[in-house]
C-alpha cells in the first residue's frame, strides 16, 4: 500500500519538491513530479536545472523521448516512469494513479486555501486506510 507523507507549511512548494526529488534520486529511486499544467512543469524544470548551481539532476518532461531512461520526470503521465517509486504532488487535487507508487509526497503551503485543499486530500487518504505521516516545515521560533 502506498505510504503518504504530508509536508506542511511549506514556504516554497517548488523548492520543497526539488529537495525531495533530489533526496529520492540520491537514494536510487525514480520520481514523478506531478504538475497540473505546463507553466508549473516549466518552473520546476528550471529549478532543477539551476539549483543547486553546480549540480546536475537528471530530469525531463514526461513527454520527452528519453523519459523512460530518466529518473525524475515532470508532468502527469506516470506511465513514462520506469518504476513507480515516488510521486510528488504539486496539484491541488490528488493524482489519479497515486496508488501505483510506493510513496506519495504531498506538499502543502501555509496559506488557508492550500491548507484546506491539503486537508481534503488527507481525509481522502485516511478514510481509505493509507499510512500517513506529517512533516511540519515551519522554522522553530
Secondary structure by P-SEA (a helix, b strand, c coil): cbbbbbbcccccaaaaaaaaaaaaaaabbbbbbccccaaaaaaaaaaaacccccbbbbbbcccccccccccccccccccccccccbbbbcccccccccccccbbbbbbcccaaaaaaaaaaaaaaaaaccbbbbbbccccc
